[in-house]
Amino acid sequence: MLPLILILLGFYVWQSALKAREQARAVSHALCARAQVQLLDQTVALQRVGFARGADGWLHLRRRYRFELSTDGLDRHQGTLELLNGVLLSHSMPMPDDASASATSRSNVIELRPPSSVH
């Protein structure tokens, strides 16, 4: 009976890892699309696994993935993302030069001007 339980447990862990990798691929694709950069090779690789407490107080697997992207089609950069129980915790990726310029023009910061004197 023990070998059967171990086989089923191994199958469950393998399926969970495949599901998490597919979810990380979808998240990285969405991040790249939002930043208007290209996700290269459609590949996401597991970089690190650890445990962390979730919002529910239970321990969950915290997975860090890396992926490659291109800002102009000619270069390659590395990005990372961290998932905890399927929720995106953080991500890091380079931004293209024109995206950073347009981000400042779309800023939600309101410029404060000195009050005008009313006469």
Buried (B, 14 or more C-beta within 10 A) or exposed (E): EEEEEEEEEEEEEEEEBEEBBEBBBEBBBEBBEEBEBEBBEEEBEEBEEEEEEBEEEEEBBBBBBBBBBBBEEEEEBEBBBBBBBBEBEEBEBBBBEEEEEEEEEEEEEEEEEEEEEEE
